[in-house]
């Protein structure tokens, strides 16, 4: 059975891309990486604000994403291999972008350097030190996909209504079904045991996790009266290869993130089996002053310890791979003070893939639902030509929410009120790729991507057809 690995963070745990050196040789750097391009024809629903402004979407655009990997290792006399891995983005991301649903939240876009870490491995296992995805993230087995750059793990692309995707708290987990997806690339330590009787265990620790980059993690509801943190290159816990010391505590971030994962691989005649399970926890550290930075006395929204888990299963038989997964993510939010309802997302996936010769073909579904105890905001206005949405939950809205719940709160009654009911997201993908030669594939497919919920901020519908090429080197 083959597991489709997409992008840098899904490299095989037990090895690297450069050939090992002889015992006495110094480290020599090799170059590898990937590049994916798609032409995308799509029909994406527009978002209509209450003041009549509109955010519409062009029906044809191009996607590209890639990385150049600099990897080197040497083998010591004691049999342990030691090396370094640095991953350079092969495209020009923006340095900073404002969240489309709340301009007070400044989120750093992809940095020029993705991951950078040291590693060592031998018959005792494997250890990684530096900016790296969590151990439990990369041990995932579940729904397979042949649509390169999409799928249930290492999701590099997306097609959909941008406002709905950022605002809908369930949407994030229709891009990834594995554990710790919002903690990617933080400074960390990972350790993987040797595989024994088909089992392998991976554990990881990161000292600090800053405001996550994933769209829709906190959704559109105003939890805070100001920025949680800059989450930029100068912030500890930023998801990237930064060089920061003297990290503060009590700064409204998540601290001491721990994750553990286990997977099992075996073969029984022509049938292959792969199973996966994981859990992660990070404590929330509120500040000493201005408690409203981590909780809203107006809406009842609050940040809390981050907990998540995921589990998956795959079966393979003569070129057919069938798999699925389930998971839970409270997204670093506690139950709402006033509604008593949580804001956790429950998610699941299922898929089937067939491989024959140079062909891979697949069908996959990913779904997620968020309880939405904090409620959904409403888009009041949209900047012309920018798609920048102002919600009734945004700090700079003309009429900010105010009052005392149960007395005169505008968050629960009146024209500025939050809207309640589950936020859901579903995505269906058909994918195929054809190997033209070593490292060169034609790829394409189609998808339907829908978000739904009680407000115009969290609702959007998309269908798309994709054609492209993927290079691995």
TINU-975229 format. One record per residue (C-alpha): residue number from 1; x, y, z; residue in one letter. Coordinates in pm, 1 decimal. Example, Ala and Ser with C-alpha at 12.3 -4.5 7.8 and 13.67 -1.06 7.14 Angstrom:
! residues 2
PT   num          x          y          z   residuo
PT     1     1230.0     -450.0      780.0         A
PT     2     1367.0     -106.0      714.0         S
***
This chain:
! residues 473
PT   num          x          y          z   residuo
PT     1        0.0        0.0        0.0         X
PT     2      122.3      346.2      -84.6         X
PT     3       47.0      648.7      129.6         X
PT     4       34.5      967.5      -77.5         X
PT     5      270.4     1217.7       83.7         X
PT     6      216.8     1580.2       -8.8         X
PT     7      480.2     1843.5       62.4         X
PT     8      768.0     1886.8      299.8         X
PT     9      603.1     1797.9      627.4         X
PT    10      505.6     1449.0      514.7         X
PT    11      858.4     1313.9      460.8         X
PT    12      908.4      959.7      580.0         X
PT    13      994.5      962.1      949.7         X
PT    14     1286.6      726.0      926.5         X
PT    15     1487.0      892.5      650.8         X
PT    16     1577.1     1204.6      457.3         X
PT    17     1607.1     1302.0       93.8         X
PT    18     1987.2     1318.0       71.8         X
PT    19     2205.0     1006.6       46.0         X
PT    20     2399.4      933.0      368.3         X
PT    21     2771.4     1003.4      376.7         X
PT    22     3042.7      756.3      474.5         X
PT    23     3149.1      739.6      839.7         X
PT    24     3434.5      989.5      816.8         X
PT    25     3279.4     1225.2      563.9         X
PT    26     3170.3     1578.6      656.7         X
PT    27     2812.8     1689.0      596.1         X
PT    28     2741.1     1763.4      232.3         X
PT    29     2426.0     1950.8      136.3         X
PT    30     2191.1     1808.1     -126.1         X
PT    31     1900.5     1987.8     -291.3         X
PT    32     1546.5     1855.9     -322.6         X
PT    33     1192.2     1986.2     -310.4         X
PT    34      870.3     2013.8     -506.9         X
PT    35      664.6     2255.1     -715.5         X
PT    36      291.6     2231.9     -793.0         X
PT    37       90.5     2442.1    -1039.0         X
PT    38     -283.0     2441.5    -1110.5         X
PT    39     -514.9     2627.7    -1345.6         X
PT    40     -848.1     2651.4    -1164.2         X
PT    41    -1188.7     2712.8    -1322.0         X
PT    42    -1446.8     2773.8    -1051.3         X
PT    43    -1787.2     2912.3     -960.3         X
PT    44    -1775.2     3060.7     -610.2         X
PT    45    -2073.0     3225.2     -445.2         X
PT    46    -2048.9     3595.6     -363.9         X
PT    47    -2084.4     3736.1      -12.2         X
PT    48    -2345.5     4010.8       26.3         X
PT    49    -2305.0     4249.4      318.7         X
PT    50    -2602.7     4405.3      494.5         X
PT    51    -2516.7     4748.7      347.8         X
PT    52    -2539.2     4609.4       -6.6         X
PT    53    -2167.1     4578.9      -80.0         X
PT    54    -2048.0     4256.7     -243.7         X
PT    55    -1738.1     4036.2     -256.6         X
PT    56    -1740.3     3840.5     -583.1         X
PT    57    -1481.5     3596.5     -715.6         X
PT    58    -1310.6     3553.5    -1053.1         X
PT    59    -1393.8     3229.2    -1229.9         X
PT    60    -1039.6     3148.3    -1348.0         X
PT    61     -709.7     3177.2    -1164.3         X
PT    62     -374.6     3002.0    -1121.1         X
PT    63     -231.9     2837.9     -808.1         X
PT    64      132.1     2764.6     -736.4         X
PT    65      320.8     2640.1     -434.0         X
PT    66      661.5     2485.9     -388.8         X
PT    67      967.1     2449.2     -170.6         X
PT    68     1340.0     2400.6     -220.5         X
PT    69     1494.6     2174.0       41.3         X
PT    70     1858.9     2190.4      147.4         X
PT    71     1936.1     1864.4      326.6         X
PT    72     2262.8     1710.9      443.2         X
PT    73     2369.7     1439.1      681.2         X
PT    74     2666.4     1236.9      794.3         X
PT    75     2700.2      903.2      970.5         X
PT    76     2905.5      897.9     1289.2         X
PT    77     3135.2      614.9     1387.8         X
PT    78     2881.3      494.0     1646.6         X
PT    79     2624.2      434.7     1372.8         X
PT    80     2407.1      741.9     1440.2         X
PT    81     2327.8      966.7     1143.6         X
PT    82     2312.2     1342.3     1208.4         X
PT    83     2190.3     1607.5      967.0         X
PT    84     2021.2     1936.9      892.6         X
PT    85     1712.8     2032.0      687.7         X
PT    86     1626.7     2386.4      567.3         X
PT    87     1321.5     2446.7      347.3         X
PT    88     1295.6     2759.3      132.6         X
PT    89      959.7     2868.2       -6.9         X
PT    90      973.9     2860.8     -387.5         X
PT    91      726.8     3147.1     -428.6         X
PT    92      681.8     3502.1     -295.3         X
PT    93      440.7     3514.0       -1.1         X
PT    94      331.7     3838.5      162.3         X
PT    95      500.8     3927.4      488.2         X
PT    96      187.6     4037.8      672.3         X
PT    97     -181.4     4020.4      598.7         X
PT    98     -488.3     4133.7      787.7         X
PT    99     -757.0     3883.6      866.9         X
PT   100    -1044.8     3941.1      623.1         X
PT   101    -1292.9     3927.3      909.2         X
PT   102    -1118.7     4142.1     1168.7         X
PT   103     -854.3     4398.1     1079.0         X
PT   104     -739.5     4417.0     1441.7         X
PT   105     -602.0     4065.3     1415.1         X
PT   106     -274.3     4077.0     1226.5         X
PT   107     -170.0     3734.7     1103.1         X
PT   108      166.3     3662.0      950.4         X
PT   109      149.0     3493.9      612.0         X
PT   110      392.9     3225.2      504.8         X
PT   111      754.4     3323.1      575.9         X
PT   112     1028.5     3275.7      316.1         X
PT   113     1181.8     2992.5      521.5         X
PT   114      934.4     2716.3      602.1         X
PT   115     1097.2     2456.0      824.8         X
PT   116     1455.2     2445.2      955.7         X
PT   117     1570.3     2174.9     1195.1         X
PT   118     1844.1     1934.7     1300.9         X
PT   119     1783.7     1560.9     1311.1         X
PT   120     1954.7     1242.6     1421.6         X
PT   121     1851.8      880.4     1381.4         X
PT   122     1979.3      531.6     1443.9         X
PT   123     1864.3      198.6     1581.6         X
PT   124     1744.8      391.1     1890.9         X
PT   125     1487.8      595.0     1694.1         X
PT   126     1482.3      947.6     1552.9         X
PT   127     1496.9     1293.9     1712.8         X
PT   128     1427.5     1635.5     1553.0         X
PT   129     1519.1     1977.2     1695.7         X
PT   130     1395.9     2306.6     1551.0         X
PT   131     1108.5     2438.3     1341.4         X
PT   132      918.5     2124.1     1248.3         X
PT   133      565.4     1985.6     1234.1         X
PT   134      457.4     1789.0     1539.9         X
PT   135      532.9     1418.5     1558.1         X
PT   136      166.6     1320.7     1580.2         X
PT   137       78.9     1537.2     1277.9         X
PT   138      306.4     1342.3     1045.0         X
PT   139      211.1      994.5     1166.5         X
PT   140     -140.4     1024.8     1019.0         X
PT   141     -307.3      747.9      819.8         X
PT   142     -664.5      797.9      705.1         X
PT   143     -846.9      905.0      390.5         X
PT   144     -616.8      878.7       83.7         X
PT   145     -605.7     1133.2     -200.3         X
PT   146     -459.3     1154.8     -551.1         X
PT   147     -532.3     1528.6     -584.4         X
PT   148     -181.1     1655.3     -513.8         X
PT   149     -166.7     1956.1     -280.9         X
PT   150     -515.3     1889.0     -143.5         X
PT   151     -628.1     1582.2       51.9         X
PT   152     -644.8     1522.8      427.0         X
PT   153     -282.4     1606.7      521.2         X
PT   154      -34.9     1871.2      406.8         X
PT   155     -306.0     2069.2      235.8         X
PT   156     -126.7     2339.3       33.6         X
PT   157     -416.7     2482.0     -169.5         X
PT   158     -778.1     2581.3     -130.6         X
PT   159    -1064.3     2701.7     -351.0         X
PT   160    -1364.7     2866.2     -186.4         X
PT   161    -1538.1     3175.6      -59.4         X
PT   162    -1259.6     3356.5      127.9         X
PT   163    -1483.4     3532.9      380.1         X
PT   164    -1678.8     3217.5      463.5         X
PT   165    -1360.9     3012.8      488.8         X
PT   166    -1202.3     3259.5      732.9         X
PT   167    -1517.1     3309.6      940.5         X
PT   168    -1656.7     2955.7      955.2         X
PT   169    -1490.8     2783.4     1250.5         X
PT   170    -1547.1     2435.5     1101.8         X
PT   171    -1383.8     2512.7      765.6         X
PT   172    -1024.5     2471.6      882.2         X
PT   173    -1071.2     2098.0      931.8         X
PT   174    -1185.0     2041.6      575.1         X
PT   175     -822.7     2114.9      483.1         X
PT   176     -660.1     1882.7      734.9         X
PT   177     -776.2     1580.5      933.2         X
PT   178     -464.1     1514.6     1136.9         X
PT   179     -358.2     1633.1     1481.8         X
PT   180     -190.2     1967.0     1574.1         X
PT   181     -253.0     2116.4     1228.3         X
PT   182     -263.3     2470.1     1371.5         X
PT   183       68.3     2418.1     1553.3         X
PT   184      272.4     2358.6     1238.5         X
PT   185      640.7     2454.7     1226.1         X
PT   186      672.6     2588.0     1582.0         X
PT   187     1010.6     2547.7     1752.9         X
PT   188      997.8     2200.6     1903.9         X
PT   189     1153.3     1867.3     1992.6         X
PT   190     1017.8     1546.4     1836.4         X
PT   191     1113.3     1188.0     1912.7         X
PT   192     1008.9      872.1     1727.0         X
PT   193     1068.8      521.9     1859.8         X
PT   194     1191.6      241.0     1635.7         X
PT   195      905.0       45.2     1483.4         X
PT   196      835.7     -272.7     1683.5         X
PT   197      584.3     -539.9     1581.9         X
PT   198      432.0     -285.9     1345.4         X
PT   199      394.2      -11.6     1610.5         X
PT   200      572.0      321.9     1632.1         X
PT   201      523.4      600.8     1888.8         X
PT   202      603.1      967.6     1834.3         X
PT   203      606.0     1240.8     2098.9         X
PT   204      668.1     1613.1     2072.0         X
PT   205      700.7     1925.8     2285.6         X
PT   206      686.4     2294.7     2195.0         X
PT   207      736.1     2564.4     2461.9         X
PT   208      499.1     2820.1     2309.8         X
PT   209      225.4     2851.0     2047.0         X
PT   210      123.8     3193.8     1926.3         X
PT   211     -195.4     3297.9     1752.3         X
PT   212     -247.9     3031.2     1483.0         X
PT   213     -229.2     3111.9     1114.0         X
PT   214     -505.4     2874.2     1006.9         X
PT   215     -813.5     3051.1      865.9         X
PT   216    -1125.3     3014.2     1074.5         X
PT   217     -951.8     2887.3     1388.9         X
PT   218    -1120.3     3148.9     1604.2         X
PT   219    -1380.9     3241.1     1347.3         X
PT   220    -1557.1     3572.0     1316.4         X
PT   221    -1682.7     3618.9     1671.4         X
PT   222    -1509.3     3890.8     1870.3         X
PT   223    -1334.1     3723.3     2159.8         X
PT   224    -1080.3     3993.2     2227.8         X
PT   225    -1076.4     4370.4     2250.5         X
PT   226     -742.1     4390.6     2073.7         X
PT   227     -475.9     4179.1     1903.0         X
PT   228     -393.5     3860.1     2088.1         X
PT   229      -34.1     3887.4     1977.1         X
PT   230      153.5     4010.0     1673.8         X
PT   231      243.0     3652.6     1577.4         X
PT   232      514.6     3790.8     1352.8         X
PT   233      880.8     3712.0     1308.1         X
PT   234      960.9     3877.8     1642.5         X
PT   235      710.1     3673.3     1844.8         X
PT   236      796.5     3361.3     2043.5         X
PT   237      580.5     3069.2     1940.7         X
PT   238      549.9     3190.5     1583.3         X
PT   239      494.7     2903.1     1339.5         X
PT   240      824.8     2931.9     1156.1         X
PT   241     1202.1     2914.4     1176.9         X
PT   242     1267.7     3213.4     1403.4         X
PT   243     1556.4     3286.3     1640.6         X
PT   244     1395.5     3427.9     1954.1         X
PT   245     1502.7     3409.4     2316.9         X
PT   246     1368.5     3549.8     2645.8         X
PT   247     1012.2     3442.2     2566.7         X
PT   248      752.2     3595.2     2794.4         X
PT   249      472.0     3425.9     2983.5         X
PT   250      126.1     3556.2     3065.6         X
PT   251       98.7     3708.6     2718.9         X
PT   252     -230.6     3552.0     2609.1         X
PT   253      -74.2     3264.0     2416.7         X
PT   254      -64.9     2886.9     2450.1         X
PT   255      230.3     2732.2     2633.2         X
PT   256      389.7     2389.2     2681.2         X
PT   257      226.8     2209.9     2390.3         X
PT   258      262.2     1831.7     2417.6         X
PT   259      152.8     1576.0     2160.5         X
PT   260      171.6     1200.4     2128.7         X
PT   261       88.8      977.0     1834.3         X
PT   262      102.4      608.9     1750.2         X
PT   263       59.1      422.7     1424.7         X
PT   264       55.2       58.7     1327.0         X
PT   265      154.3      -90.9      990.0         X
PT   266      117.6     -453.9      890.4         X
PT   267       38.7     -685.3      599.6         X
PT   268     -177.8     -995.9      599.2         X
PT   269     -142.9    -1171.4      266.7         X
PT   270     -256.4     -922.4        2.8         X
PT   271     -420.5     -695.9      261.3         X
PT   272     -230.7     -407.8      419.2         X
PT   273     -344.4     -231.4      736.1         X
PT   274     -249.1      109.1      875.2         X
PT   275     -393.5      257.8     1194.9         X
PT   276     -332.4      594.8     1362.6         X
PT   277     -419.8      768.3     1689.5         X
PT   278     -301.8     1090.8     1855.7         X
PT   279     -365.1     1346.1     2130.7         X
PT   280     -233.9     1698.8     2199.1         X
PT   281     -265.7     1953.4     2480.5         X
PT   282     -137.4     2307.1     2539.9         X
PT   283     -208.5     2528.7     2840.5         X
PT   284     -346.1     2879.7     2787.5         X
PT   285     -157.2     3159.8     2961.4         X
PT   286     -370.2     3471.0     3025.4         X
PT   287     -210.2     3802.8     3109.0         X
PT   288     -204.8     3973.0     3446.1         X
PT   289     -383.6     4281.4     3315.2         X
PT   290     -684.4     4350.0     3093.1         X
PT   291     -854.7     4014.2     3125.2         X
PT   292    -1076.0     4110.1     2831.2         X
PT   293     -782.7     4026.3     2603.8         X
PT   294     -862.4     3657.8     2659.0         X
PT   295    -1233.1     3673.7     2738.4         X
PT   296    -1526.5     3894.0     2648.8         X
PT   297    -1768.8     3988.3     2923.4         X
PT   298    -2004.5     4107.8     2649.3         X
PT   299    -2023.8     3797.1     2429.9         X
PT   300    -1905.6     3532.3     2677.6         X
PT   301    -1635.5     3408.9     2440.5         X
PT   302    -1307.8     3300.4     2599.8         X
PT   303     -976.9     3133.5     2522.6         X
PT   304     -872.4     2821.7     2713.8         X
PT   305     -636.3     2524.6     2715.8         X
PT   306     -606.8     2373.9     2368.8         X
PT   307     -702.1     2007.6     2334.2         X
PT   308     -737.4     1788.7     2025.5         X
PT   309     -724.2     1428.4     1912.3         X
PT   310     -744.9     1238.9     1583.9         X
PT   311     -766.7      873.8     1477.1         X
PT   312     -759.9      704.9     1137.6         X
PT   313     -758.1      371.0      960.3         X
PT   314     -652.3      249.3      614.4         X
PT   315     -685.7      -81.0      431.0         X
PT   316     -512.7     -170.6      106.7         X
PT   317     -577.1     -453.8     -137.9         X
PT   318     -423.6     -496.6     -484.4         X
PT   319     -397.9     -128.1     -570.5         X
PT   320     -709.3      -17.9     -381.2         X
PT   321     -669.4      191.3      -64.6         X
PT   322     -972.2      262.1      152.4         X
PT   323     -948.2      484.5      457.6         X
PT   324    -1103.7      738.6      688.5         X
PT   325    -1050.0      932.6     1008.0         X
PT   326    -1226.9     1120.6     1287.1         X
PT   327    -1110.4     1396.9     1517.9         X
PT   328    -1186.5     1664.0     1777.4         X
PT   329    -1038.3     2011.6     1823.8         X
PT   330    -1157.4     2270.3     2077.3         X
PT   331     -946.1     2524.3     1883.0         X
PT   332     -816.7     2683.0     2202.9         X
PT   333    -1160.0     2807.5     2309.5         X
PT   334    -1365.7     2733.8     2619.4         X
PT   335    -1741.2     2699.8     2645.6         X
PT   336    -1920.6     3032.5     2618.9         X
PT   337    -1987.4     3189.1     2959.2         X
PT   338    -2351.0     3268.0     2881.7         X
PT   339    -2470.1     3005.4     2634.4         X
PT   340    -2284.5     2718.8     2803.3         X
PT   341    -2215.2     2571.6     2458.1         X
PT   342    -1863.0     2482.1     2346.6         X
PT   343    -1687.8     2599.2     2031.2         X
PT   344    -1521.0     2270.4     1946.3         X
PT   345    -1502.7     2124.3     1596.8         X
PT   346    -1573.7     1757.3     1533.1         X
PT   347    -1443.2     1638.0     1198.1         X
PT   348    -1427.4     1324.8      982.8         X
PT   349    -1309.5     1206.1      642.0         X
PT   350    -1345.0      907.2      412.0         X
PT   351    -1181.0      823.6       82.9         X
PT   352    -1081.8      557.7     -166.7         X
PT   353     -785.5      554.3     -407.2         X
PT   354     -692.9      319.2     -690.9         X
PT   355     -339.3      284.4     -828.0         X
PT   356     -239.2      105.4    -1144.5         X
PT   357       85.5      158.4    -1332.7         X
PT   358      149.8      534.2    -1359.7         X
PT   359     -208.6      623.4    -1256.6         X
PT   360     -358.4      723.8     -920.6         X
PT   361     -730.7      805.5     -892.2         X
PT   362     -930.1      894.1     -580.4         X
PT   363    -1254.0     1017.6     -428.7         X
PT   364    -1255.5     1183.6      -86.8         X
PT   365    -1496.2     1356.4      151.2         X
PT   366    -1406.0     1576.8      446.4         X
PT   367    -1666.1     1717.3      683.9         X
PT   368    -1663.8     1923.5     1002.7         X
PT   369    -1914.3     2080.2     1240.8         X
PT   370    -1853.6     2345.3     1507.8         X
PT   371    -2096.7     2382.7     1799.0         X
PT   372    -2069.1     2764.2     1774.6         X
PT   373    -2135.5     2849.1     2137.1         X
PT   374    -1985.9     3194.1     2074.3         X
PT   375    -2225.3     3267.4     1788.7         X
PT   376    -2159.7     3395.5     1436.6         X
PT   377    -2103.4     3753.7     1331.5         X
PT   378    -2271.6     3924.0     1036.6         X
PT   379    -2089.5     4095.1      749.6         X
PT   380    -2197.0     4459.0      754.3         X
PT   381    -1971.6     4596.4      480.6         X
PT   382    -1706.0     4482.3      231.9         X
PT   383    -1425.5     4697.0       93.1         X
PT   384    -1461.6     4749.9     -279.7         X
PT   385    -1207.9     4541.1     -471.7         X
PT   386    -1040.1     4417.3     -152.5         X
PT   387    -1281.7     4161.0       -9.0         X
PT   388    -1201.5     4303.1      336.1         X
PT   389    -1512.2     4231.5      544.0         X
PT   390    -1626.2     4430.8      845.4         X
PT   391    -1848.1     4230.9     1079.7         X
PT   392    -2068.7     4343.0     1363.7         X
PT   393    -1810.7     4167.2     1584.2         X
PT   394    -1515.5     4369.9     1452.6         X
PT   395    -1358.6     4628.2     1687.9         X
PT   396    -1375.6     4898.4     1419.4         X
PT   397    -1741.7     4845.6     1332.0         X
PT   398    -1960.7     5156.2     1343.8         X
PT   399    -2171.9     5011.9     1626.8         X
PT   400    -1960.6     4783.4     1847.2         X
PT   401    -2132.2     4532.3     2071.8         X
PT   402    -2190.2     4650.1     2426.0         X
PT   403    -2405.2     4605.4     2732.8         X
PT   404    -2466.8     4344.7     3000.0         X
PT   405    -2600.5     3999.0     2903.3         X
PT   406    -2952.3     3948.3     3032.9         X
PT   407    -2997.7     4321.0     3075.4         X
PT   408    -2918.7     4527.9     2767.6         X
PT   409    -2656.0     4337.8     2570.0         X
PT   410    -2650.0     4408.6     2197.5         X
PT   411    -2458.2     4080.4     2150.8         X
PT   412    -2769.4     3872.6     2221.1         X
PT   413    -3055.8     4096.8     2107.2         X
PT   414    -3120.6     4372.4     1857.0         X
PT   415    -2984.0     4436.8     1507.3         X
PT   416    -2622.2     4386.5     1621.5         X
PT   417    -2685.0     4047.4     1783.7         X
PT   418    -2482.0     3733.1     1728.7         X
PT   419    -2650.7     3448.4     1542.3         X
PT   420    -2648.5     3095.8     1681.2         X
PT   421    -2664.4     2746.7     1534.0         X
PT   422    -2393.0     2507.4     1420.2         X
PT   423    -2134.5     2611.5     1162.8         X
PT   424    -2063.1     2326.8      919.0         X
PT   425    -1825.9     2263.7      629.3         X
PT   426    -1810.6     1986.0      370.7         X
PT   427    -1572.8     1922.5       84.3         X
PT   428    -1585.9     1655.9     -187.3         X
PT   429    -1280.3     1591.7     -406.0         X
PT   430    -1216.8     1380.9     -714.5         X
PT   431     -850.0     1358.8     -808.2         X
PT   432     -616.6     1185.1    -1049.6         X
PT   433     -250.1     1203.7    -1141.5         X
PT   434      -38.1     1040.7    -1409.4         X
PT   435      339.4      990.5    -1384.3         X
PT   436      508.5     1111.3    -1702.8         X
PT   437      846.9     1015.6    -1562.8         X
PT   438     1046.5     1017.3    -1237.9         X
PT   439      926.3     1313.5    -1032.0         X
PT   440      695.2     1451.0    -1303.6         X
PT   441      317.2     1411.9    -1279.2         X
PT   442       16.3     1553.7    -1453.7         X
PT   443     -255.7     1611.2    -1196.6         X
PT   444     -613.0     1732.8    -1187.8         X
PT   445     -958.0     1685.9    -1050.9         X
PT   446    -1273.0     1856.4     -930.4         X
PT   447    -1410.2     1965.4     -595.5         X
PT   448    -1717.7     2099.1     -421.9         X
PT   449    -1647.7     2312.1     -114.0         X
PT   450    -1941.1     2431.4       98.4         X
PT   451    -1964.4     2618.2      427.2         X
PT   452    -2294.4     2682.6      602.1         X
PT   453    -2424.0     2841.8      920.7         X
PT   454    -2654.3     3105.4     1064.4         X
PT   455    -2499.6     3417.9      905.2         X
PT   456    -2371.8     3556.7      575.7         X
PT   457    -2016.5     3553.0      719.4         X
PT   458    -1997.6     3174.5      747.9         X
PT   459    -2186.2     3064.8      435.9         X
PT   460    -2032.9     2999.2       94.6         X
PT   461    -2050.5     2750.2     -192.8         X
PT   462    -1789.9     2659.4     -455.5         X
PT   463    -1731.0     2410.5     -731.9         X
PT   464    -1401.8     2394.7     -919.6         X
PT   465    -1216.4     2203.4    -1191.1         X
PT   466     -836.5     2183.8    -1165.2         X
PT   467     -561.7     2091.5    -1410.7         X
PT   468     -192.1     2113.2    -1338.4         X
PT   469      149.2     1956.9    -1295.0         X
PT   470      354.4     1846.2     -994.6         X
PT   471      735.2     1819.2     -991.7         X
PT   472      944.6     1645.2     -723.3         X
PT   473     1321.4     1684.4     -724.4         X
***
